[in-house]
Amino acid sequence: MDLKSCMITLFILVLLFAEPGSSKEGLDSEAYDIDYRGPETHSQRPPPKRTGGSRNFKNHPRSKRQITQNKLTKIIVLIQL
């Protein structure tokens, strides 16, 4: 093998077998103690109600399918028959 591929292989092996230095130390549990029960983390108003089914978008003008030129020529041909 040439020097470049040998160095790349060695680098990958070092990355695979290296132990992270932070894993030897114990994790500081104080950093992860979060109190979610306090009023400062929640607003006073409840979230809006989303019940009542889905909205009907069929009457919206953008949801209506536009007539294409191909469809228009088919309609004209049918009318002429």
mmCIF file of the N, C-alpha and C atoms, coordinates in Angstrom:
data_MODEL
# 
_entry.id   MODEL 
# 
loop_
_atom_site.group_PDB 
_atom_site.id 
_atom_site.type_symbol 
_atom_site.label_atom_id 
_atom_site.label_alt_id 
_atom_site.label_comp_id 
_atom_site.label_asym_id 
_atom_site.label_entity_id 
_atom_site.label_seq_id 
_atom_site.pdbx_PDB_ins_code 
_atom_site.Cartn_x 
_atom_site.Cartn_y 
_atom_site.Cartn_z 
_atom_site.occupancy 
_atom_site.B_iso_or_equiv 
_atom_site.pdbx_formal_charge 
_atom_site.auth_seq_id 
_atom_site.auth_comp_id 
_atom_site.auth_asym_id 
_atom_site.auth_atom_id 
_atom_site.pdbx_PDB_model_num 
ATOM 1   N N  . MET A 1 1  ? 0.855   -1.183 0.000   1.00 0.00 ? 1  MET A N  1 
ATOM 2   C CA . MET A 1 1  ? 0.000   0.000  0.000   1.00 0.00 ? 1  MET A CA 1 
ATOM 3   C C  . MET A 1 1  ? 0.891   1.233  0.000   1.00 0.00 ? 1  MET A C  1 
ATOM 4   N N  . ASP A 1 2  ? 0.391   2.247  -0.614  1.00 0.00 ? 2  ASP A N  1 
ATOM 5   C CA . ASP A 1 2  ? 1.171   3.481  -0.598  1.00 0.00 ? 2  ASP A CA 1 
ATOM 6   C C  . ASP A 1 2  ? 0.968   4.204  0.725   1.00 0.00 ? 2  ASP A C  1 
ATOM 7   N N  . LEU A 1 3  ? 1.705   5.256  0.927   1.00 0.00 ? 3  LEU A N  1 
ATOM 8   C CA . LEU A 1 3  ? 1.731   5.954  2.210   1.00 0.00 ? 3  LEU A CA 1 
ATOM 9   C C  . LEU A 1 3  ? 0.389   6.616  2.531   1.00 0.00 ? 3  LEU A C  1 
ATOM 10  N N  . LYS A 1 4  ? -0.262  7.163  1.501   1.00 0.00 ? 4  LYS A N  1 
ATOM 11  C CA . LYS A 1 4  ? -1.532  7.875  1.733   1.00 0.00 ? 4  LYS A CA 1 
ATOM 12  C C  . LYS A 1 4  ? -2.615  6.914  2.240   1.00 0.00 ? 4  LYS A C  1 
ATOM 13  N N  . SER A 1 5  ? -2.787  5.784  1.591   1.00 0.00 ? 5  SER A N  1 
ATOM 14  C CA . SER A 1 5  ? -3.824  4.838  2.020   1.00 0.00 ? 5  SER A CA 1 
ATOM 15  C C  . SER A 1 5  ? -3.486  4.229  3.378   1.00 0.00 ? 5  SER A C  1 
ATOM 16  N N  . CYS A 1 6  ? -2.210  4.054  3.658   1.00 0.00 ? 6  CYS A N  1 
ATOM 17  C CA . CYS A 1 6  ? -1.801  3.527  4.958   1.00 0.00 ? 6  CYS A CA 1 
ATOM 18  C C  . CYS A 1 6  ? -2.128  4.523  6.075   1.00 0.00 ? 6  CYS A C  1 
ATOM 19  N N  . MET A 1 7  ? -1.890  5.802  5.823   1.00 0.00 ? 7  MET A N  1 
ATOM 20  C CA . MET A 1 7  ? -2.192  6.830  6.823   1.00 0.00 ? 7  MET A CA 1 
ATOM 21  C C  . MET A 1 7  ? -3.702  6.956  7.045   1.00 0.00 ? 7  MET A C  1 
ATOM 22  N N  . ILE A 1 8  ? -4.473  6.862  5.981   1.00 0.00 ? 8  ILE A N  1 
ATOM 23  C CA . ILE A 1 8  ? -5.933  6.946  6.108   1.00 0.00 ? 8  ILE A CA 1 
ATOM 24  C C  . ILE A 1 8  ? -6.461  5.758  6.915   1.00 0.00 ? 8  ILE A C  1 
ATOM 25  N N  . THR A 1 9  ? -5.939  4.574  6.641   1.00 0.00 ? 9  THR A N  1 
ATOM 26  C CA . THR A 1 9  ? -6.357  3.382  7.382   1.00 0.00 ? 9  THR A CA 1 
ATOM 27  C C  . THR A 1 9  ? -5.995  3.499  8.853   1.00 0.00 ? 9  THR A C  1 
ATOM 28  N N  . LEU A 1 10 ? -4.796  3.984  9.133   1.00 0.00 ? 10 LEU A N  1 
ATOM 29  C CA . LEU A 1 10 ? -4.365  4.167  10.511  1.00 0.00 ? 10 LEU A CA 1 
ATOM 30  C C  . LEU A 1 10 ? -5.231  5.197  11.232  1.00 0.00 ? 10 LEU A C  1 
ATOM 31  N N  . PHE A 1 11 ? -5.579  6.282  10.552  1.00 0.00 ? 11 PHE A N  1 
ATOM 32  C CA . PHE A 1 11 ? -6.427  7.320  11.142  1.00 0.00 ? 11 PHE A CA 1 
ATOM 33  C C  . PHE A 1 11 ? -7.817  6.779  11.472  1.00 0.00 ? 11 PHE A C  1 
ATOM 34  N N  . ILE A 1 12 ? -8.383  5.994  10.576  1.00 0.00 ? 12 ILE A N  1 
ATOM 35  C CA . ILE A 1 12 ? -9.713  5.414  10.815  1.00 0.00 ? 12 ILE A CA 1 
ATOM 36  C C  . ILE A 1 12 ? -9.672  4.437  11.990  1.00 0.00 ? 12 ILE A C  1 
ATOM 37  N N  . LEU A 1 13 ? -8.606  3.648  12.080  1.00 0.00 ? 13 LEU A N  1 
ATOM 38  C CA . LEU A 1 13 ? -8.483  2.716  13.204  1.00 0.00 ? 13 LEU A CA 1 
ATOM 39  C C  . LEU A 1 13 ? -8.338  3.455  14.530  1.00 0.00 ? 13 LEU A C  1 
ATOM 40  N N  . VAL A 1 14 ? -7.594  4.552  14.537  1.00 0.00 ? 14 VAL A N  1 
ATOM 41  C CA . VAL A 1 14 ? -7.452  5.348  15.762  1.00 0.00 ? 14 VAL A CA 1 
ATOM 42  C C  . VAL A 1 14 ? -8.801  5.916  16.177  1.00 0.00 ? 14 VAL A C  1 
ATOM 43  N N  . LEU A 1 15 ? -9.580  6.401  15.210  1.00 0.00 ? 15 LEU A N  1 
ATOM 44  C CA . LEU A 1 15 ? -10.903 6.938  15.535  1.00 0.00 ? 15 LEU A CA 1 
ATOM 45  C C  . LEU A 1 15 ? -11.838 5.859  16.069  1.00 0.00 ? 15 LEU A C  1 
ATOM 46  N N  . LEU A 1 16 ? -11.737 4.659  15.533  1.00 0.00 ? 16 LEU A N  1 
ATOM 47  C CA . LEU A 1 16 ? -12.621 3.582  15.975  1.00 0.00 ? 16 LEU A CA 1 
ATOM 48  C C  . LEU A 1 16 ? -12.307 3.099  17.388  1.00 0.00 ? 16 LEU A C  1 
ATOM 49  N N  . PHE A 1 17 ? -11.025 3.048  17.728  1.00 0.00 ? 17 PHE A N  1 
ATOM 50  C CA . PHE A 1 17 ? -10.643 2.471  19.010  1.00 0.00 ? 17 PHE A CA 1 
ATOM 51  C C  . PHE A 1 17 ? -10.317 3.494  20.080  1.00 0.00 ? 17 PHE A C  1 
ATOM 52  N N  . ALA A 1 18 ? -10.398 4.757  19.772  1.00 0.00 ? 18 ALA A N  1 
ATOM 53  C CA . ALA A 1 18 ? -10.089 5.792  20.762  1.00 0.00 ? 18 ALA A CA 1 
ATOM 54  C C  . ALA A 1 18 ? -11.255 5.937  21.728  1.00 0.00 ? 18 ALA A C  1 
ATOM 55  N N  . GLU A 1 19 ? -10.954 6.097  22.989  1.00 0.00 ? 19 GLU A N  1 
ATOM 56  C CA . GLU A 1 19 ? -11.979 6.324  24.004  1.00 0.00 ? 19 GLU A CA 1 
ATOM 57  C C  . GLU A 1 19 ? -12.093 7.816  24.253  1.00 0.00 ? 19 GLU A C  1 
ATOM 58  N N  . PRO A 1 20 ? -13.290 8.325  24.297  1.00 0.00 ? 20 PRO A N  1 
ATOM 59  C CA . PRO A 1 20 ? -13.436 9.748  24.589  1.00 0.00 ? 20 PRO A CA 1 
ATOM 60  C C  . PRO A 1 20 ? -12.984 10.058 26.008  1.00 0.00 ? 20 PRO A C  1 
ATOM 61  N N  . GLY A 1 21 ? -12.325 11.187 26.188  1.00 0.00 ? 21 GLY A N  1 
ATOM 62  C CA . GLY A 1 21 ? -11.813 11.563 27.500  1.00 0.00 ? 21 GLY A CA 1 
ATOM 63  C C  . GLY A 1 21 ? -12.908 11.934 28.479  1.00 0.00 ? 21 GLY A C  1 
ATOM 64  N N  . SER A 1 22 ? -14.045 12.396 27.987  1.00 0.00 ? 22 SER A N  1 
ATOM 65  C CA . SER A 1 22 ? -15.120 12.805 28.891  1.00 0.00 ? 22 SER A CA 1 
ATOM 66  C C  . SER A 1 22 ? -15.867 11.614 29.484  1.00 0.00 ? 22 SER A C  1 
ATOM 67  N N  . SER A 1 23 ? -15.716 10.420 28.891  1.00 0.00 ? 23 SER A N  1 
ATOM 68  C CA . SER A 1 23 ? -16.442 9.266  29.420  1.00 0.00 ? 23 SER A CA 1 
ATOM 69  C C  . SER A 1 23 ? -15.819 8.747  30.705  1.00 0.00 ? 23 SER A C  1 
ATOM 70  N N  . LYS A 1 24 ? -14.548 9.076  30.965  1.00 0.00 ? 24 LYS A N  1 
ATOM 71  C CA . LYS A 1 24 ? -13.898 8.617  32.188  1.00 0.00 ? 24 LYS A CA 1 
ATOM 72  C C  . LYS A 1 24 ? -14.381 9.392  33.403  1.00 0.00 ? 24 LYS A C  1 
ATOM 73  N N  . GLU A 1 25 ? -14.766 10.632 33.187  1.00 0.00 ? 25 GLU A N  1 
ATOM 74  C CA . GLU A 1 25 ? -15.258 11.455 34.292  1.00 0.00 ? 25 GLU A CA 1 
ATOM 75  C C  . GLU A 1 25 ? -16.747 11.200 34.482  1.00 0.00 ? 25 GLU A C  1 
ATOM 76  N N  . GLY A 1 26 ? -17.215 11.360 35.704  1.00 0.00 ? 26 GLY A N  1 
ATOM 77  C CA . GLY A 1 26 ? -18.635 11.196 35.965  1.00 0.00 ? 26 GLY A CA 1 
ATOM 78  C C  . GLY A 1 26 ? -19.411 12.403 35.453  1.00 0.00 ? 26 GLY A C  1 
ATOM 79  N N  . LEU A 1 27 ? -20.617 12.171 34.996  1.00 0.00 ? 27 LEU A N  1 
ATOM 80  C CA . LEU A 1 27 ? -21.435 13.269 34.508  1.00 0.00 ? 27 LEU A CA 1 
ATOM 81  C C  . LEU A 1 27 ? -21.950 14.086 35.680  1.00 0.00 ? 27 LEU A C  1 
ATOM 82  N N  . ASP A 1 28 ? -21.955 15.380 35.525  1.00 0.00 ? 28 ASP A N  1 
ATOM 83  C CA . ASP A 1 28 ? -22.452 16.271 36.563  1.00 0.00 ? 28 ASP A CA 1 
ATOM 84  C C  . ASP A 1 28 ? -23.975 16.274 36.491  1.00 0.00 ? 28 ASP A C  1 
ATOM 85  N N  . SER A 1 29 ? -24.623 15.695 37.493  1.00 0.00 ? 29 SER A N  1 
ATOM 86  C CA . SER A 1 29 ? -26.076 15.558 37.446  1.00 0.00 ? 29 SER A CA 1 
ATOM 87  C C  . SER A 1 29 ? -26.789 16.883 37.682  1.00 0.00 ? 29 SER A C  1 
ATOM 88  N N  . GLU A 1 30 ? -26.100 17.867 38.255  1.00 0.00 ? 30 GLU A N  1 
ATOM 89  C CA . GLU A 1 30 ? -26.746 19.157 38.497  1.00 0.00 ? 30 GLU A CA 1 
ATOM 90  C C  . GLU A 1 30 ? -27.064 19.878 37.196  1.00 0.00 ? 30 GLU A C  1 
ATOM 91  N N  . ALA A 1 31 ? -26.330 19.604 36.169  1.00 0.00 ? 31 ALA A N  1 
ATOM 92  C CA . ALA A 1 31 ? -26.573 20.270 34.892  1.00 0.00 ? 31 ALA A CA 1 
ATOM 93  C C  . ALA A 1 31 ? -27.866 19.783 34.256  1.00 0.00 ? 31 ALA A C  1 
ATOM 94  N N  . TYR A 1 32 ? -28.346 18.610 34.655  1.00 0.00 ? 32 TYR A N  1 
ATOM 95  C CA . TYR A 1 32 ? -29.523 18.031 34.038  1.00 0.00 ? 32 TYR A CA 1 
ATOM 96  C C  . TYR A 1 32 ? -30.765 18.091 34.919  1.00 0.00 ? 32 TYR A C  1 
ATOM 97  N N  . ASP A 1 33 ? -30.684 18.713 36.074  1.00 0.00 ? 33 ASP A N  1 
ATOM 98  C CA . ASP A 1 33 ? -31.854 18.861 36.927  1.00 0.00 ? 33 ASP A CA 1 
ATOM 99  C C  . ASP A 1 33 ? -32.654 20.071 36.462  1.00 0.00 ? 33 ASP A C  1 
ATOM 100 N N  . ILE A 1 34 ? -33.768 19.820 35.803  1.00 0.00 ? 34 ILE A N  1 
ATOM 101 C CA . ILE A 1 34 ? -34.611 20.889 35.284  1.00 0.00 ? 34 ILE A CA 1 
ATOM 102 C C  . ILE A 1 34 ? -35.988 20.741 35.908  1.00 0.00 ? 34 ILE A C  1 
ATOM 103 N N  . ASP A 1 35 ? -36.514 21.832 36.422  1.00 0.00 ? 35 ASP A N  1 
ATOM 104 C CA . ASP A 1 35 ? -37.836 21.822 37.030  1.00 0.00 ? 35 ASP A CA 1 
ATOM 105 C C  . ASP A 1 35 ? -38.842 22.302 35.991  1.00 0.00 ? 35 ASP A C  1 
ATOM 106 N N  . TYR A 1 36 ? -39.673 21.397 35.496  1.00 0.00 ? 36 TYR A N  1 
ATOM 107 C CA . TYR A 1 36 ? -40.669 21.748 34.497  1.00 0.00 ? 36 TYR A CA 1 
ATOM 108 C C  . TYR A 1 36 ? -42.002 22.150 35.127  1.00 0.00 ? 36 TYR A C  1 
ATOM 109 N N  . ARG A 1 37 ? -42.094 22.124 36.432  1.00 0.00 ? 37 ARG A N  1 
ATOM 110 C CA . ARG A 1 37 ? -43.373 22.377 37.084  1.00 0.00 ? 37 ARG A CA 1 
ATOM 111 C C  . ARG A 1 37 ? -43.619 23.847 37.369  1.00 0.00 ? 37 ARG A C  1 
ATOM 112 N N  . GLY A 1 38 ? -42.616 24.671 37.236  1.00 0.00 ? 38 GLY A N  1 
ATOM 113 C CA . GLY A 1 38 ? -42.751 26.076 37.606  1.00 0.00 ? 38 GLY A CA 1 
ATOM 114 C C  . GLY A 1 38 ? -43.588 26.872 36.625  1.00 0.00 ? 38 GLY A C  1 
ATOM 115 N N  . PRO A 1 39 ? -44.224 27.970 37.094  1.00 0.00 ? 39 PRO A N  1 
ATOM 116 C CA . PRO A 1 39 ? -45.057 28.790 36.212  1.00 0.00 ? 39 PRO A CA 1 
ATOM 117 C C  . PRO A 1 39 ? -44.242 29.559 35.179  1.00 0.00 ? 39 PRO A C  1 
ATOM 118 N N  . GLU A 1 40 ? -42.951 29.713 35.405  1.00 0.00 ? 40 GLU A N  1 
ATOM 119 C CA . GLU A 1 40 ? -42.148 30.457 34.441  1.00 0.00 ? 40 GLU A CA 1 
ATOM 120 C C  . GLU A 1 40 ? -41.894 29.657 33.169  1.00 0.00 ? 40 GLU A C  1 
ATOM 121 N N  . THR A 1 41 ? -42.137 28.358 33.205  1.00 0.00 ? 41 THR A N  1 
ATOM 122 C CA . THR A 1 41 ? -41.922 27.549 32.009  1.00 0.00 ? 41 THR A CA 1 
ATOM 123 C C  . THR A 1 41 ? -43.193 27.345 31.205  1.00 0.00 ? 41 THR A C  1 
ATOM 124 N N  . HIS A 1 42 ? -44.344 27.731 31.748  1.00 0.00 ? 42 HIS A N  1 
ATOM 125 C CA . HIS A 1 42 ? -45.610 27.537 31.050  1.00 0.00 ? 42 HIS A CA 1 
ATOM 126 C C  . HIS A 1 42 ? -46.401 28.839 31.053  1.00 0.00 ? 42 HIS A C  1 
ATOM 127 N N  . SER A 1 43 ? -47.138 29.056 29.970  1.00 0.00 ? 43 SER A N  1 
ATOM 128 C CA . SER A 1 43 ? -48.000 30.232 29.923  1.00 0.00 ? 43 SER A CA 1 
ATOM 129 C C  . SER A 1 43 ? -49.287 29.961 30.706  1.00 0.00 ? 43 SER A C  1 
ATOM 130 N N  . GLN A 1 44 ? -49.997 31.004 31.053  1.00 0.00 ? 44 GLN A N  1 
ATOM 131 C CA . GLN A 1 44 ? -51.233 30.865 31.817  1.00 0.00 ? 44 GLN A CA 1 
ATOM 132 C C  . GLN A 1 44 ? -52.392 30.402 30.943  1.00 0.00 ? 44 GLN A C  1 
ATOM 133 N N  . ARG A 1 45 ? -52.327 30.697 29.640  1.00 0.00 ? 45 ARG A N  1 
ATOM 134 C CA . ARG A 1 45 ? -53.422 30.312 28.751  1.00 0.00 ? 45 ARG A CA 1 
ATOM 135 C C  . ARG A 1 45 ? -53.218 28.891 28.238  1.00 0.00 ? 45 ARG A C  1 
ATOM 136 N N  . PRO A 1 46 ? -54.284 28.099 28.183  1.00 0.00 ? 46 PRO A N  1 
ATOM 137 C CA . PRO A 1 46 ? -54.157 26.747 27.629  1.00 0.00 ? 46 PRO A CA 1 
ATOM 138 C C  . PRO A 1 46 ? -54.024 26.819 26.105  1.00 0.00 ? 46 PRO A C  1 
ATOM 139 N N  . PRO A 1 47 ? -53.539 25.780 25.475  1.00 0.00 ? 47 PRO A N  1 
ATOM 140 C CA . PRO A 1 47 ? -53.428 25.779 24.017  1.00 0.00 ? 47 PRO A CA 1 
ATOM 141 C C  . PRO A 1 47 ? -54.808 25.779 23.376  1.00 0.00 ? 47 PRO A C  1 
ATOM 142 N N  . PRO A 1 48 ? -54.934 26.258 22.140  1.00 0.00 ? 48 PRO A N  1 
ATOM 143 C CA . PRO A 1 48 ? -56.248 26.296 21.488  1.00 0.00 ? 48 PRO A CA 1 
ATOM 144 C C  . PRO A 1 48 ? -56.767 24.889 21.217  1.00 0.00 ? 48 PRO A C  1 
ATOM 145 N N  . LYS A 1 49 ? -58.084 24.760 21.249  1.00 0.00 ? 49 LYS A N  1 
ATOM 146 C CA . LYS A 1 49 ? -58.703 23.457 21.015  1.00 0.00 ? 49 LYS A CA 1 
ATOM 147 C C  . LYS A 1 49 ? -58.693 23.158 19.526  1.00 0.00 ? 49 LYS A C  1 
ATOM 148 N N  . ARG A 1 50 ? -58.262 21.974 19.178  1.00 0.00 ? 50 ARG A N  1 
ATOM 149 C CA . ARG A 1 50 ? -58.182 21.561 17.777  1.00 0.00 ? 50 ARG A CA 1 
ATOM 150 C C  . ARG A 1 50 ? -59.222 20.497 17.448  1.00 0.00 ? 50 ARG A C  1 
ATOM 151 N N  . THR A 1 51 ? -60.196 20.304 18.312  1.00 0.00 ? 51 THR A N  1 
ATOM 152 C CA . THR A 1 51 ? -61.197 19.274 18.064  1.00 0.00 ? 51 THR A CA 1 
ATOM 153 C C  . THR A 1 51 ? -62.278 19.820 17.147  1.00 0.00 ? 51 THR A C  1 
ATOM 154 N N  . GLY A 1 52 ? -63.103 18.953 16.649  1.00 0.00 ? 52 GLY A N  1 
ATOM 155 C CA . GLY A 1 52 ? -64.213 19.371 15.808  1.00 0.00 ? 52 GLY A CA 1 
ATOM 156 C C  . GLY A 1 52 ? -64.062 18.921 14.375  1.00 0.00 ? 52 GLY A C  1 
ATOM 157 N N  . GLY A 1 53 ? -63.151 18.032 14.104  1.00 0.00 ? 53 GLY A N  1 
ATOM 158 C CA . GLY A 1 53 ? -62.986 17.520 12.755  1.00 0.00 ? 53 GLY A CA 1 
ATOM 159 C C  . GLY A 1 53 ? -62.042 18.372 11.931  1.00 0.00 ? 53 GLY A C  1 
ATOM 160 N N  . SER A 1 54 ? -61.843 17.937 10.712  1.00 0.00 ? 54 SER A N  1 
ATOM 161 C CA . SER A 1 54 ? -60.931 18.658 9.830   1.00 0.00 ? 54 SER A CA 1 
ATOM 162 C C  . SER A 1 54 ? -61.686 19.743 9.074   1.00 0.00 ? 54 SER A C  1 
ATOM 163 N N  . ARG A 1 55 ? -60.950 20.703 8.606   1.00 0.00 ? 55 ARG A N  1 
ATOM 164 C CA . ARG A 1 55 ? -61.552 21.791 7.838   1.00 0.00 ? 55 ARG A CA 1 
ATOM 165 C C  . ARG A 1 55 ? -61.854 21.313 6.427   1.00 0.00 ? 55 ARG A C  1 
ATOM 166 N N  . ASN A 1 56 ? -62.870 21.886 5.844   1.00 0.00 ? 56 ASN A N  1 
ATOM 167 C CA . ASN A 1 56 ? -63.257 21.517 4.496   1.00 0.00 ? 56 ASN A CA 1 
ATOM 168 C C  . ASN A 1 56 ? -62.635 22.519 3.526   1.00 0.00 ? 56 ASN A C  1 
ATOM 169 N N  . PHE A 1 57 ? -61.653 22.069 2.757   1.00 0.00 ? 57 PHE A N  1 
ATOM 170 C CA . PHE A 1 57 ? -60.972 22.952 1.825   1.00 0.00 ? 57 PHE A CA 1 
ATOM 171 C C  . PHE A 1 57 ? -61.551 22.864 0.413   1.00 0.00 ? 57 PHE A C  1 
ATOM 172 N N  . LYS A 1 58 ? -62.625 22.117 0.235   1.00 0.00 ? 58 LYS A N  1 
ATOM 173 C CA . LYS A 1 58 ? -63.167 21.943 -1.112  1.00 0.00 ? 58 LYS A CA 1 
ATOM 174 C C  . LYS A 1 58 ? -63.752 23.232 -1.667  1.00 0.00 ? 58 LYS A C  1 
ATOM 175 N N  . ASN A 1 59 ? -64.204 24.129 -0.815  1.00 0.00 ? 59 ASN A N  1 
ATOM 176 C CA . ASN A 1 59 ? -64.805 25.364 -1.294  1.00 0.00 ? 59 ASN A CA 1 
ATOM 177 C C  . ASN A 1 59 ? -63.784 26.473 -1.500  1.00 0.00 ? 59 ASN A C  1 
ATOM 178 N N  . HIS A 1 60 ? -62.544 26.194 -1.201  1.00 0.00 ? 60 HIS A N  1 
ATOM 179 C CA . HIS A 1 60 ? -61.505 27.203 -1.358  1.00 0.00 ? 60 HIS A CA 1 
ATOM 180 C C  . HIS A 1 60 ? -61.168 27.341 -2.843  1.00 0.00 ? 60 HIS A C  1 
ATOM 181 N N  . PRO A 1 61 ? -61.039 28.574 -3.371  1.00 0.00 ? 61 PRO A N  1 
ATOM 182 C CA . PRO A 1 61 ? -60.825 28.739 -4.816  1.00 0.00 ? 61 PRO A CA 1 
ATOM 183 C C  . PRO A 1 61 ? -59.509 28.147 -5.319  1.00 0.00 ? 61 PRO A C  1 
ATOM 184 N N  . ARG A 1 62 ? -58.485 28.104 -4.498  1.00 0.00 ? 62 ARG A N  1 
ATOM 185 C CA . ARG A 1 62 ? -57.217 27.546 -4.964  1.00 0.00 ? 62 ARG A CA 1 
ATOM 186 C C  . ARG A 1 62 ? -57.258 26.033 -5.041  1.00 0.00 ? 62 ARG A C  1 
ATOM 187 N N  . SER A 1 63 ? -58.183 25.407 -4.339  1.00 0.00 ? 63 SER A N  1 
ATOM 188 C CA . SER A 1 63 ? -58.239 23.953 -4.363  1.00 0.00 ? 63 SER A CA 1 
ATOM 189 C C  . SER A 1 63 ? -59.021 23.436 -5.566  1.00 0.00 ? 63 SER A C  1 
ATOM 190 N N  . LYS A 1 64 ? -59.753 24.312 -6.234  1.00 0.00 ? 64 LYS A N  1 
ATOM 191 C CA . LYS A 1 64 ? -60.498 23.878 -7.411  1.00 0.00 ? 64 LYS A CA 1 
ATOM 192 C C  . LYS A 1 64 ? -59.533 23.641 -8.564  1.00 0.00 ? 64 LYS A C  1 
ATOM 193 N N  . ARG A 1 65 ? -59.764 22.593 -9.267  1.00 0.00 ? 65 ARG A N  1 
ATOM 194 C CA . ARG A 1 65 ? -58.876 22.218 -10.357 1.00 0.00 ? 65 ARG A CA 1 
ATOM 195 C C  . ARG A 1 65 ? -59.144 23.102 -11.565 1.00 0.00 ? 65 ARG A C  1 
ATOM 196 N N  . GLN A 1 66 ? -58.084 23.645 -12.124 1.00 0.00 ? 66 GLN A N  1 
ATOM 197 C CA . GLN A 1 66 ? -58.228 24.497 -13.294 1.00 0.00 ? 66 GLN A CA 1 
ATOM 198 C C  . GLN A 1 66 ? -58.328 23.635 -14.546 1.00 0.00 ? 66 GLN A C  1 
ATOM 199 N N  . ILE A 1 67 ? -59.064 24.122 -15.528 1.00 0.00 ? 67 ILE A N  1 
ATOM 200 C CA . ILE A 1 67 ? -59.218 23.396 -16.783 1.00 0.00 ? 67 ILE A CA 1 
ATOM 201 C C  . ILE A 1 67 ? -57.972 23.638 -17.626 1.00 0.00 ? 67 ILE A C  1 
ATOM 202 N N  . THR A 1 68 ? -57.324 22.573 -18.013 1.00 0.00 ? 68 THR A N  1 
ATOM 203 C CA . THR A 1 68 ? -56.127 22.695 -18.836 1.00 0.00 ? 68 THR A CA 1 
ATOM 204 C C  . THR A 1 68 ? -56.512 22.798 -20.303 1.00 0.00 ? 68 THR A C  1 
ATOM 205 N N  . GLN A 1 69 ? -55.547 23.159 -21.137 1.00 0.00 ? 69 GLN A N  1 
ATOM 206 C CA . GLN A 1 69 ? -55.812 23.310 -22.565 1.00 0.00 ? 69 GLN A CA 1 
ATOM 207 C C  . GLN A 1 69 ? -56.206 21.976 -23.182 1.00 0.00 ? 69 GLN A C  1 
ATOM 208 N N  . ASN A 1 70 ? -55.589 20.892 -22.759 1.00 0.00 ? 70 ASN A N  1 
ATOM 209 C CA . ASN A 1 70 ? -55.909 19.569 -23.282 1.00 0.00 ? 70 ASN A CA 1 
ATOM 210 C C  . ASN A 1 70 ? -57.344 19.188 -22.934 1.00 0.00 ? 70 ASN A C  1 
ATOM 211 N N  . LYS A 1 71 ? -57.749 19.467 -21.718 1.00 0.00 ? 71 LYS A N  1 
ATOM 212 C CA . LYS A 1 71 ? -59.113 19.161 -21.291 1.00 0.00 ? 71 LYS A CA 1 
ATOM 213 C C  . LYS A 1 71 ? -60.112 20.020 -22.058 1.00 0.00 ? 71 LYS A C  1 
ATOM 214 N N  . LEU A 1 72 ? -59.737 21.275 -22.306 1.00 0.00 ? 72 LEU A N  1 
ATOM 215 C CA . LEU A 1 72 ? -60.617 22.185 -23.026 1.00 0.00 ? 72 LEU A CA 1 
ATOM 216 C C  . LEU A 1 72 ? -60.833 21.726 -24.460 1.00 0.00 ? 72 LEU A C  1 
ATOM 217 N N  . THR A 1 73 ? -59.785 21.239 -25.128 1.00 0.00 ? 73 THR A N  1 
ATOM 218 C CA . THR A 1 73 ? -59.951 20.747 -26.500 1.00 0.00 ? 73 THR A CA 1 
ATOM 219 C C  . THR A 1 73 ? -60.810 19.490 -26.527 1.00 0.00 ? 73 THR A C  1 
ATOM 220 N N  . LYS A 1 74 ? -60.712 18.635 -25.531 1.00 0.00 ? 74 LYS A N  1 
ATOM 221 C CA . LYS A 1 74 ? -61.564 17.446 -25.482 1.00 0.00 ? 74 LYS A CA 1 
ATOM 222 C C  . LYS A 1 74 ? -63.028 17.830 -25.323 1.00 0.00 ? 74 LYS A C  1 
ATOM 223 N N  . ILE A 1 75 ? -63.288 18.853 -24.531 1.00 0.00 ? 75 ILE A N  1 
ATOM 224 C CA . ILE A 1 75 ? -64.670 19.305 -24.336 1.00 0.00 ? 75 ILE A CA 1 
ATOM 225 C C  . ILE A 1 75 ? -65.217 19.882 -25.629 1.00 0.00 ? 75 ILE A C  1 
ATOM 226 N N  . ILE A 1 76 ? -64.416 20.651 -26.336 1.00 0.00 ? 76 ILE A N  1 
ATOM 227 C CA . ILE A 1 76 ? -64.857 21.252 -27.602 1.00 0.00 ? 76 ILE A CA 1 
ATOM 228 C C  . ILE A 1 76 ? -65.129 20.166 -28.631 1.00 0.00 ? 76 ILE A C  1 
ATOM 229 N N  . VAL A 1 77 ? -64.291 19.149 -28.699 1.00 0.00 ? 77 VAL A N  1 
ATOM 230 C CA . VAL A 1 77 ? -64.496 18.050 -29.641 1.00 0.00 ? 77 VAL A CA 1 
ATOM 231 C C  . VAL A 1 77 ? -65.781 17.306 -29.301 1.00 0.00 ? 77 VAL A C  1 
ATOM 232 N N  . LEU A 1 78 ? -66.066 17.094 -28.040 1.00 0.00 ? 78 LEU A N  1 
ATOM 233 C CA . LEU A 1 78 ? -67.294 16.406 -27.654 1.00 0.00 ? 78 LEU A CA 1 
ATOM 234 C C  . LEU A 1 78 ? -68.529 17.234 -27.988 1.00 0.00 ? 78 LEU A C  1 
ATOM 235 N N  . ILE A 1 79 ? -68.417 18.544 -27.867 1.00 0.00 ? 79 ILE A N  1 
ATOM 236 C CA . ILE A 1 79 ? -69.558 19.408 -28.183 1.00 0.00 ? 79 ILE A CA 1 
ATOM 237 C C  . ILE A 1 79 ? -69.839 19.396 -29.679 1.00 0.00 ? 79 ILE A C  1 
ATOM 238 N N  . GLN A 1 80 ? -68.785 19.345 -30.480 1.00 0.00 ? 80 GLN A N  1 
ATOM 239 C CA . GLN A 1 80 ? -68.962 19.371 -31.931 1.00 0.00 ? 80 GLN A CA 1 
ATOM 240 C C  . GLN A 1 80 ? -69.564 18.074 -32.450 1.00 0.00 ? 80 GLN A C  1 
ATOM 241 N N  . LEU A 1 81 ? -69.421 16.999 -31.722 1.00 0.00 ? 81 LEU A N  1 
ATOM 242 C CA . LEU A 1 81 ? -69.981 15.717 -32.174 1.00 0.00 ? 81 LEU A CA 1 
ATOM 243 C C  . LEU A 1 81 ? -71.431 15.680 -31.987 1.00 0.00 ? 81 LEU A C  1 
# 
